[in-house]
């Protein structure tokens, strides 16, 4: 391309090889005649497509198009039968029996109950190092298996016959049909994994039981999935192919949607929302999300963050009203708690940090006092680095936080940008001081948010928060059958965690999707789960 750009100007016909040089026609990927192909902008390059190892939402978007759990998502993200047609529970809620439908893997092999047992054991196998293993701790012996104290065979799951999966729990989990939608509960094709090991996820080896199958992965370009002819409901899947593109530059992705090169993109720059409503009417979709944007402290390695005065000062001095109302401007709401108010099964009046009622001026004054009390001054400022993914909105957000902290006169703060996968690897490995992330609920219950702060959660408890009283409250909530009382116990736990300043909640997220008017079957929903199985394109 550089050589072509150096040519002397001439008629377009003479430089026709420069495809878009003289034409604004969309440069869509070639789609076989008579087929329907969806071009899907998906934010970042996945680190893995292994259901038992994946961590990021952008990985889940692809995995959930190809793999299916016992339950799955309807277009509105509610749980519906997936690989299981129906299920029943014991009177005490501790034994769930799922009955599988006739189904095949994408290589034609039957999907059996043993594949689900194998998948659950694989999630909890210490060798897998699944970041989501803690979600399975409610299964009998789940935690002991994950910690290597018991063999995999001790896990409370069984396959009494090829079409029946039995899960035994240590306490009632009324939201289990929500959990079994999650990738950590997915089956694994035992006949393929045992042959290739972790290399089973490569194109040509990847075997799936969902609506699509993996056919190509061109690093930095696209991942391609095609309709799985063995999927039990293939006749009702409209799309023949889906191309998933990493689109970290959201403004570039916006232009690609406008030109028709992408049919959708799962993010747009927040402060462009009003403009998008004018320039691309009906394309920009926003709705309140089941998600919280927040900052985590590395309390394990940074001594300063083990002082609650420092954590409180930094949280108090973030101007959430400016960030949401002036900077982002797409309907985000300031967060003074961690669990989004729209979460099902929670108290009406959610807990808040104790200082939420103070003005920003009062908060900054108190923050200065706390930092001075902790031993910091203009001569000896608190030096820290924020490690952040390099997407546009997050960088804007972190620059605002940086300005707020610098305005205190007692903090010297730097920003370190990384590609999203690199940033989250740093978070998991605690190779950061302060990290910027958003937590999207894996299921619609307060536990998906509060469970992050349990002392045994592992890598996703990025701040390594540990409080035995907090753990005890969550354990008590697990045993409480009365849903109202359970919600009250969970609220007490959240208040305790907020009093400890375990993280810095900044705002409640708004889903921001660009969806071409050609796309049908898209349904806005709070969890922001949109399976390609339900979509089609107007011709």
TATAJO-V571723 format. One record per pair of residues at least 12 apart in sequence whose ideal C-beta (glycine too) atoms are under 10 Angstrom apart, sorted by the first residue. I is the first residue (numbers start at 1). J is the second residue. If there is no record, write none. Layout:
I,J  I,J
This chain:
1,18  4,17  4,18  4,21  5,18  5,21  20,259  20,261  24,259  25,259  25,260  25,261  26,39  26,256  26,257  26,258  26,259  26,260  26,261  26,262  27,256  27,259  27,260  27,261  28,243  28,256  28,259  28,260  28,261  28,262  28,263  29,221  29,222  29,224  29,241  29,243  29,245  29,261  31,240  31,241  31,243  31,537  32,226  32,240  32,241  34,240  35,226  35,227  35,239  35,240  35,241  36,227  36,237  36,238  36,239  36,240  36,241  36,242  36,535  36,536  36,537  36,538  36,539  37,224  37,226  37,239  37,240  37,241  37,242  37,243  37,263  37,537  38,65  38,225  38,238  38,239  38,240  38,241  38,242  38,243  38,244  38,262  38,263  38,264  38,516  38,518  38,519  38,532  38,535  38,536  38,537  39,222  39,241  39,242  39,243  39,244  39,245  39,256  39,257  39,260  39,261  39,262  39,263  39,264  39,265  39,516  39,537  40,61  40,62  40,65  40,222  40,223  40,225  40,239  40,242  40,243  40,244  40,245  40,247  40,262  40,263  40,264  40,265  40,266  40,519  40,530  40,532  40,535  41,243  41,244  41,245  41,246  41,247  41,250  41,252  41,253  41,254  41,256  41,257  41,261  41,262  41,263  41,264  41,265  41,266  41,267  41,268  41,513  41,514  42,57  42,58  42,59  42,61  42,62  42,222  42,223  42,242  42,243  42,244  42,245  42,246  42,247  42,253  42,262  42,264  42,265  42,266  42,267  43,56  43,57  43,58  43,61  43,244  43,245  43,246  43,247  43,248  43,250  43,253  43,265  43,266  43,267  43,389  43,391  43,420  44,56  44,57  44,58  44,59  44,246  44,247  44,248  44,267  44,389  44,390  44,391  44,419  44,420  44,421  44,423  44,424  45,58  45,59  45,217  45,219  45,220  45,221  45,223  45,244  45,245  45,246  45,247  45,248  45,419  45,420  45,421  46,58  46,59  46,60  46,61  46,62  46,63  46,201  46,217  46,219  46,223  46,244  46,246  46,420  46,421  47,59  47,420  47,421  47,422  47,424  47,425  48,63  48,198  48,201  48,421  49,62  49,63  49,66  49,67  49,183  49,201  49,202  49,203  49,206  49,208  49,214  49,217  49,223  49,225  50,63  50,67  50,122  50,128  50,130  50,183  50,186  50,188  50,193  50,198  50,200  50,201  50,206  51,63  51,64  51,66  51,67  51,69  51,119  51,122  51,123  51,130  51,132  51,182  51,183  51,184  51,185  51,186  51,187  51,188  51,201  51,208  52,119  52,120  52,121  52,122  52,123  52,124  52,125  52,128  52,129  52,130  52,131  52,132  52,133  52,183  52,184  52,185  52,186  52,188  52,193  52,198  52,201  53,122  53,123  53,128  53,129  53,130  53,131  53,132  53,183  53,184  53,198  53,201  54,130  54,131  54,132  54,183  54,184  54,186  54,201  55,130  55,131  55,132  55,183  55,421  55,424  55,425  55,427  55,428  55,459  55,460  56,131  56,389  56,420  56,421  56,424  56,440  57,266  57,291  57,420  57,438  57,439  57,440  57,442  57,528  57,529  58,244  58,246  58,247  58,266  58,267  58,420  58,421  59,183  59,421  60,182  60,183  60,440  60,442  60,529  61,244  61,266  61,528  61,529  61,530  61,531  61,532  62,212  62,214  62,217  62,223  62,225  62,242  62,244  62,532  63,183  63,186  63,201  63,208  63,210  63,214  64,181  64,182  64,183  64,186  64,210  64,211  64,212  64,529  64,530  64,531  64,532  64,533  65,208  65,210  65,211  65,212  65,213  65,214  65,225  65,228  65,239  65,242  65,244  65,530  65,531  65,532  65,533  65,535  66,106  66,186  66,206  66,207  66,208  66,209  66,210  66,211  66,212  66,213  66,214  66,223  66,225  66,228  66,231  66,242  66,532  67,82  67,83  67,119  67,183  67,186  67,187  67,188  67,189  67,206  67,207  67,208  67,209  67,210  67,211  67,212  68,82  68,83  68,84  68,103  68,111  68,181  68,186  68,187  68,208  68,209  68,210  68,211  68,231  68,232  68,233  68,531  68,533  69,82  69,83  69,84  69,98  69,116  69,119  69,177  69,179  69,180  69,181  69,182  69,183  69,184  69,185  69,186  69,187  69,209  69,210  70,82  70,83  70,84  70,85  70,87  70,96  70,98  70,99  70,100  70,116  70,165  70,167  70,176  70,177  70,179  70,180  70,181  70,185  70,186  70,187  71,83  71,84  71,87  71,98  71,176  71,177  71,178  71,179  71,180  71,181  71,182  71,185  72,84  72,177  72,180  72,181  72,210  72,211  72,529  72,531  72,533  73,178  73,181  73,525  73,527  73,529  73,530  73,531  73,533  73,534  74,523  74,525  74,529  74,531  74,534  75,521  75,522  75,523  75,524  75,525  75,529  75,530  75,531  75,533  75,534  75,535  76,523  76,524  76,525  76,526  76,527  76,529  76,534  77,178  77,181  77,290  77,443  77,444  77,523  77,524  77,525  77,526  77,527  77,528  77,529  77,530  77,531  78,177  78,178  78,181  78,444  78,525  78,527  78,529  79,175  79,176  79,177  79,178  79,179  79,180  79,181  79,443  79,444  80,177  80,181  81,98  81,99  81,101  81,177  82,98  82,100  82,101  82,103  82,177  82,180  82,181  82,186  82,209  82,210  82,232  83,98  83,99  83,100  83,101  83,103  83,111  83,113  83,115  83,116  83,165  83,180  83,186  83,187  83,209  83,210  83,232  84,96  84,97  84,98  84,99  84,100  84,101  84,103  84,113  84,116  84,163  84,164  84,165  84,177  84,180  85,98  85,99  85,100  85,101  85,102  85,163  85,232  86,98  86,99  86,100  86,101  87,99  87,164  87,165  87,167  87,176  87,177  87,180  89,167  89,169  89,172  89,173  89,174  89,176  90,168  90,169  90,172  92,169  92,171  92,172  92,481  93,169  93,171  93,172  93,173  93,174  93,176  93,481  94,138  94,140  94,156  94,167  94,168  94,169  94,170  94,171  94,172  94,173  95,140  95,156  95,166  95,167  95,168  95,169  96,139  96,157  96,165  96,166  96,167  96,168  96,169  96,173  96,176  96,177  96,180  97,158  97,160  97,164  97,165  97,166  97,167  98,113  98,116  98,163  98,164  98,165  98,166  98,167  98,176  98,177  98,180  99,113  99,161  99,163  99,164  99,165  100,112  100,113  100,115  100,116  100,159  100,161  100,162  100,163  100,164  100,165  100,187  101,163  101,232  101,233  102,163  102,232  103,115  103,163  103,187  103,209  103,210  103,230  103,231  103,232  103,233  104,207  104,209  104,228  104,229  104,230  104,231  104,232  105,187  105,189  105,191  105,192  105,207  105,208  105,209  105,210  105,213  105,228  105,230  105,231  106,189  106,192  106,206  106,207  106,208  106,209  106,210  106,212  106,213  106,214  106,215  106,226  106,227  106,228  106,229  106,230  106,231  107,189  107,191  107,192  107,205  107,206  107,207  107,208  107,213  107,228  107,230  108,207  108,229  108,230  109,189  109,190  109,191  109,192  109,207  109,209  109,230  110,162  110,163  110,191  110,209  110,230  111,162  111,163  111,187  111,189  111,207  111,209  111,230  111,232  112,159  112,161  112,162  112,163  112,164  112,165  112,187  112,190  112,191  113,157  113,158  113,159  113,160  113,161  113,162  113,163  113,164  113,165  113,166  113,187  114,158  114,159  114,161  114,162  114,165  114,187  114,190  114,191  115,159  115,162  115,165  115,186  115,187  115,188  115,189  115,190  115,191  115,192  115,193  115,207  115,209  116,157  116,159  116,164  116,165  116,167  116,180  116,185  116,186  116,187  116,188  116,190  117,152  117,153  117,155  117,157  117,158  117,159  117,165  117,166  117,167  117,187  117,188  117,190  118,152  118,157  118,159  118,187  118,188  118,189  118,190  118,191  118,193  118,194  119,157  119,183  119,184  119,185  119,186  119,187  119,188  119,189  119,190  119,193  120,136  120,139  120,142  120,145  120,152  120,155  120,156  120,157  120,165  120,167  120,184  120,185  120,186  120,187  120,188  121,136  121,145  121,151  121,152  121,153  121,154  121,155  121,157  121,188  121,190  122,152  122,184  122,186  122,187  122,188  122,190  122,193  123,135  123,136  123,139  123,142  123,145  123,146  123,155  123,182  123,183  123,184  123,185  123,186  123,188  124,136  124,137  124,139  124,141  124,142  124,143  124,144  124,145  124,146  124,147  124,150  124,152  124,155  124,157  124,184  125,145  125,146  125,148  125,152  125,155  126,145  126,146  126,147  126,148  126,149  126,152  127,148  127,152  127,198  128,146  128,188  128,198  129,146  129,428  129,458  129,459  130,146  130,183  130,184  130,458  130,459  131,184  131,424  131,428  131,457  131,458  131,459  131,460  132,182  132,183  132,184  132,185  132,442  132,457  132,458  132,459  132,460  133,145  133,146  133,147  133,184  133,456  133,457  133,458  133,459  133,460  134,146  134,184  134,451  134,452  134,454  134,456  134,457  134,458  134,459  134,460  134,461  135,179  135,182  135,183  135,184  135,185  135,442  135,443  135,447  135,448  135,451  135,457  135,460  136,155  136,156  136,157  136,167  136,179  136,182  136,184  136,185  137,170  137,451  137,454  137,456  137,457  137,478  138,156  138,167  138,168  138,169  138,170  138,171  138,172  138,173  138,176  138,179  138,447  138,478  139,155  139,156  139,157  139,167  139,168  139,169  139,170  139,173  139,176  139,185  140,154  140,155  140,156  140,157  140,167  140,168  140,169  140,170  141,153  141,154  141,155  141,156  141,157  141,168  141,170  142,154  142,155  142,156  142,157  142,168  142,169  142,170  143,170  143,456  146,456  146,458  147,456  155,167  155,168  156,168  156,169  156,170  157,185  165,180  165,187  167,179  167,180  167,185  169,478  170,478  170,479  171,475  171,477  171,478  171,479  171,480  171,481  172,478  172,479  172,480  172,481  172,486  173,445  173,447  173,478  174,345  174,445  174,481  174,483  174,486  175,344  175,345  175,443  175,444  175,445  175,446  175,447  175,448  176,443  177,443  178,344  178,441  178,442  178,443  178,444  178,445  178,447  178,448  178,527  179,442  179,443  179,445  179,447  179,448  180,443  181,442  181,443  181,527  181,529  182,442  182,443  182,448  183,442  184,442  186,208  186,209  186,210  187,208  187,209  188,200  188,207  188,209  189,205  189,206  189,207  189,208  189,209  191,207  192,205  192,206  192,207  193,205  193,207  201,214  201,217  202,214  202,217  203,215  203,216  203,217  203,218  203,223  203,224  203,225  204,216  206,225  207,228  207,230  208,225  208,228  208,230  208,231  209,228  209,230  209,231  209,232  210,225  210,228  210,231  210,232  210,233  210,237  210,531  210,532  210,533  211,225  211,227  211,228  211,231  211,232  211,233  211,234  211,236  211,237  211,239  211,242  211,531  211,532  211,533  211,534  212,224  212,225  212,226  212,227  212,228  212,231  212,234  212,237  212,239  212,240  212,241  212,242  212,531  212,532  212,533  213,225  213,226  213,227  213,228  213,229  213,230  213,231  214,226  214,228  215,241  216,243  217,244  218,243  219,246  220,245  220,246  221,243  221,245  221,246  222,242  222,243  222,244  222,245  222,246  223,242  223,243  223,244  223,245  223,246  224,241  224,242  224,243  224,244  225,239  225,241  225,242  225,243  225,244  225,532  226,239  226,240  226,241  226,242  227,239  227,240  227,241  227,242  227,532  227,533  231,533  233,533  234,533  236,533  236,534  237,532  237,533  237,534  237,535  237,536  238,520  238,521  238,532  238,533  238,534  238,535  238,536  238,537  239,521  239,532  239,533  239,534  239,535  239,536  239,537  241,532  242,263  242,532  242,533  242,535  243,262  243,263  244,266  244,532  245,261  245,262  245,265  246,419  246,420  246,421  247,262  247,265  247,266  247,267  247,391  247,514  248,267  248,389  248,390  248,391  248,392  248,419  248,420  249,269  249,390  249,391  249,392  250,265  250,266  250,267  250,268  250,269  250,270  250,272  250,391  250,392  250,393  250,512  250,514  251,268  251,269  251,272  251,392  252,265  253,265  253,266  253,267  253,268  253,269  253,514  254,267  254,268  254,269  254,272  254,275  254,276  254,279  254,280  254,283  254,284  254,514  256,514  257,276  257,280  257,283  257,284  257,513  257,514  257,515  257,516  258,276  258,279  258,280  258,283  258,514  258,516  260,516  260,518  262,514  262,516  263,514  263,515  263,516  263,517  263,518  263,519  263,522  263,535  263,537  264,283  264,285  264,513  264,514  264,515  264,516  264,518  264,519  264,522  264,530  264,532  264,535  265,283  265,512  265,513  265,514  265,515  265,516  266,511  266,512  266,513  266,514  266,515  266,528  266,530  267,391  267,392  267,393  267,511  267,512  267,513  267,514  268,280  268,283  268,284  268,285  268,286  268,330  268,392  268,393  268,512  268,513  268,514  269,328  269,330  269,391  269,392  269,393  269,396  269,512  270,286  270,323  270,324  270,327  270,328  270,329  270,330  270,331  270,332  270,392  270,393  270,396  270,397  270,509  270,510  270,512  271,326  271,327  271,328  271,329  271,330  271,392  271,393  271,396  272,284  272,329  272,330  272,392  272,393  272,512  273,286  273,328  273,329  273,330  273,331  273,510  273,512  274,329  274,330  276,330  276,512  276,514  280,514  280,515  280,516  280,517  281,517  282,515  282,516  282,517  283,513  283,514  283,515  283,516  283,517  283,519  284,330  284,512  284,513  284,514  284,515  285,511  285,512  285,513  285,514  285,515  285,522  285,523  285,524  285,528  285,530  286,330  286,331  286,332  286,510  286,511  286,512  286,513  286,524  287,331  287,510  287,511  287,512  287,513  287,524  287,525  287,526  287,528  288,331  288,332  288,333  288,340  288,341  288,342  288,508  288,509  288,510  288,511  288,524  288,526  289,331  289,332  289,340  289,342  289,438  289,440  289,441  289,508  289,509  289,510  289,511  289,512  289,525  289,526  289,527  289,528  290,339  290,340  290,342  290,343  290,344  290,439  290,440  290,441  290,442  290,443  290,444  290,445  290,448  290,449  290,508  290,509  290,511  290,525  290,526  290,527  290,528  290,529  291,340  291,438  291,439  291,440  291,441  291,449  291,507  291,508  291,509  291,510  291,511  291,526  291,527  291,528  292,335  292,337  292,338  292,339  292,340  292,343  292,437  292,438  292,439  292,440  292,441  292,449  292,452  292,503  292,505  292,506  292,507  292,508  292,509  293,320  293,323  293,324  293,328  293,332  293,335  293,393  293,394  293,397  293,436  293,437  293,438  293,439  293,504  293,505  293,506  293,507  293,508  293,509  294,315  294,335  294,338  294,435  294,436  294,437  294,438  294,439  294,452  294,462  294,463  294,502  294,503  294,504  294,505  294,506  294,507  295,311  295,314  295,315  295,318  295,386  295,388  295,397  295,398  295,401  295,434  295,435  295,436  295,437  295,462  295,463  295,503  295,504  295,505  295,506  296,387  296,427  296,430  296,432  296,433  296,434  296,435  296,436  296,437  296,439  296,452  296,460  296,461  296,462  296,463  296,464  296,465  296,502  296,503  296,504  297,310  297,311  297,314  297,315  297,384  297,432  297,433  297,434  297,435  297,462  297,463  297,464  297,465  297,501  297,502  297,503  297,504  298,384  298,387  298,426  298,427  298,430  298,431  298,432  298,433  298,434  298,435  298,462  298,463  298,464  299,311  299,430  299,462  299,463  299,464  299,465  299,466  299,502  300,430  300,462  300,463  300,464  300,466  301,430  301,431  301,432  301,433  301,464  302,384  302,385  302,430  302,432  302,433  302,434  304,371  304,374  304,375  304,376  304,382  304,383  304,384  304,433  305,382  305,384  305,433  305,434  305,463  305,464  305,501  306,464  307,370  307,371  307,373  307,374  307,375  307,382  307,501  308,370  308,374  308,499  308,500  308,501  308,502  309,367  309,369  309,370  309,371  309,372  309,373  309,374  309,375  309,376  309,501  310,367  310,370  310,371  310,373  310,374  310,375  310,376  310,382  310,384  310,411  310,501  311,370  311,463  311,500  311,501  311,502  311,503  311,504  312,353  312,354  312,355  312,363  312,366  312,367  312,370  312,371  312,374  312,499  312,500  312,501  312,504  313,363  313,364  313,366  313,367  313,368  313,369  313,370  313,371  313,372  313,373  313,374  313,376  313,382  313,405  313,408  313,410  313,411  313,501  314,367  314,370  314,371  314,382  314,384  314,401  314,404  314,405  314,408  314,411  314,413  314,434  314,501  314,504  315,336  315,353  315,355  315,363  315,367  315,498  315,501  315,502  315,503  315,504  315,505  315,506  316,353  316,355  316,356  316,358  316,360  316,362  316,363  316,364  316,365  316,366  316,367  316,368  316,370  316,404  316,408  316,501  316,504  317,360  317,363  317,364  317,365  317,366  317,367  317,368  317,370  317,371  317,401  317,404  317,405  317,406  317,407  317,408  317,410  317,411  317,504  318,334  318,360  318,363  318,364  318,367  318,397  318,400  318,401  318,404  318,405  318,504  318,505  318,506  318,507  319,334  319,360  319,363  319,364  319,400  319,401  319,403  319,404  319,407  319,506  320,332  320,333  320,334  320,335  320,336  320,356  320,360  320,400  320,404  320,504  320,505  320,506  320,507  321,333  321,334  321,360  321,507  322,334  322,360  322,400  322,403  322,404  323,396  323,397  323,400  323,401  323,404  323,506  323,507  324,506  324,507  324,508  324,510  326,400  327,393  327,396  327,397  327,399  327,400  327,507  328,393  328,396  328,397  328,400  328,506  328,507  328,509  328,510  328,512  330,393  330,509  330,510  330,511  330,512  331,507  331,508  331,509  331,510  331,511  331,512  332,393  332,397  332,506  332,507  332,508  332,509  332,510  332,512  333,507  333,508  333,509  333,510  334,356  334,505  334,506  334,507  334,508  335,350  335,352  335,353  335,356  335,504  335,505  335,506  335,507  335,508  335,509  336,350  336,351  336,352  336,353  336,354  336,355  336,356  336,357  336,498  336,505  336,506  336,507  337,350  337,351  337,352  337,353  337,356  337,449  337,491  337,494  337,495  337,497  337,498  337,505  337,508  338,350  338,351  338,352  338,353  338,439  338,446  338,449  338,450  338,452  338,453  338,494  338,497  338,498  338,502  338,503  338,504  338,505  338,508  339,351  339,441  339,445  339,446  339,447  339,448  339,449  339,450  339,490  339,491  339,493  339,494  339,497  339,505  339,508  340,439  340,441  340,444  340,446  340,449  340,505  340,508  340,509  340,526  341,508  342,441  342,444  342,508  342,526  343,441  343,444  343,445  343,446  343,447  343,448  343,449  343,450  343,487  343,490  343,526  344,441  344,443  344,444  344,445  344,446  344,487  344,526  345,444  345,445  345,446  345,447  345,483  345,484  345,486  345,487  345,490  346,444  346,445  346,446  346,449  346,450  346,486  346,487  346,488  346,490  346,491  346,494  347,446  347,484  347,487  347,488  347,490  347,491  347,492  347,494  348,487  348,491  349,491  350,446  350,491  350,494  350,495  350,498  351,490  351,491  351,492  351,493  351,494  351,495  351,496  351,497  351,498  351,499  352,494  352,495  352,498  352,505  353,495  353,498  353,499  353,501  353,504  353,505  354,495  354,498  354,499  354,501  355,367  356,498  360,404  364,404  364,407  364,408  365,408  367,404  367,405  367,407  367,408  367,410  367,411  368,407  368,408  368,409  368,410  368,411  370,410  371,405  371,408  371,409  371,410  371,411  372,408  372,410  374,410  376,408  376,409  376,410  376,411  376,412  377,409  377,410  378,408  378,409  378,410  378,412  379,410  380,410  380,412  381,405  381,406  381,408  381,409  381,410  381,411  381,412  381,413  382,405  382,408  382,410  382,411  382,412  382,413  383,411  383,412  383,413  383,414  383,433  384,402  384,405  384,411  384,412  384,413  384,414  384,433  384,434  385,412  385,413  385,414  385,415  385,416  385,432  385,433  385,434  386,398  386,399  386,401  386,402  386,405  386,413  386,414  386,415  386,416  386,417  386,432  386,433  386,434  386,435  386,436  387,414  387,415  387,416  387,417  387,418  387,422  387,423  387,424  387,426  387,427  387,431  387,432  387,433  387,434  387,435  387,436  387,437  388,401  388,415  388,416  388,417  388,418  388,420  388,423  388,426  388,432  388,434  388,435  388,436  388,437  389,417  389,418  389,419  389,420  389,421  389,422  389,423  389,424  389,427  389,435  389,436  389,437  389,438  390,415  390,416  390,417  390,418  390,419  390,420  390,422  390,423  391,417  391,419  391,420  391,423  393,438  393,512  394,417  394,420  394,423  394,436  394,437  394,438  395,415  395,417  395,436  397,436  397,506  397,507  398,413  398,415  398,416  398,417  398,434  398,436  399,415  400,506  401,413  401,415  401,434  401,436  401,504  401,506  402,414  402,415  405,434  413,433  413,434  414,433  415,434  415,436  416,432  416,433  416,434  418,432  420,437  423,435  423,436  423,437  424,437  424,459  424,460  424,462  426,462  427,459  427,460  427,462  427,463  428,458  428,459  428,460  428,462  429,459  430,459  430,462  430,463  430,464  432,462  434,462  434,463  434,504  435,462  435,463  435,503  436,504  436,506  437,460  437,462  437,503  438,506  438,507  438,508  438,509  439,452  439,460  439,462  439,503  439,505  439,509  440,509  440,511  440,526  440,527  440,528  440,529  441,526  441,527  441,528  442,527  443,527  444,526  444,527  445,486  445,487  445,490  446,474  446,477  446,486  446,487  446,490  446,491  446,493  446,494  447,474  447,477  447,478  447,486  447,490  447,493  448,527  449,490  449,494  449,505  450,470  450,473  450,474  450,477  450,490  450,491  450,493  450,494  450,497  451,474  452,465  452,497  452,502  452,503  453,465  453,466  453,467  453,470  453,471  453,474  453,493  453,494  453,496  453,497  453,500  453,502  453,503  454,466  454,467  454,470  454,471  454,474  454,475  454,493  455,467  455,468  455,470  455,471  455,474  456,471  457,471  461,502  461,503  462,503  463,500  463,501  463,502  463,503  463,504  464,502  465,497  465,500  465,501  465,502  465,503  466,500  466,502  467,493  467,496  467,497  467,499  467,500  467,502  469,492  469,493  469,496  469,497  469,500  470,492  470,493  470,494  470,495  470,496  470,497  470,500  470,502  471,493  472,489  472,493  472,496  473,489  473,490  473,491  473,492  473,493  473,494  473,495  473,496  473,497  474,489  474,490  474,493  474,494  474,497  475,489  475,493  476,489  476,490  476,492  476,493  477,489  477,490  477,491  477,492  477,493  478,490  509,526  509,528  510,528  511,524  511,525  511,526  511,527  511,528  511,530  512,528  513,528  513,530  515,530  515,535  516,537  516,538  517,538  518,536  518,537  518,538  518,539  519,535  519,536  519,537  519,538  520,534  520,535  520,536  520,537  520,538  521,533  521,534  521,535  521,536  521,537  522,534  522,535  522,536  523,535
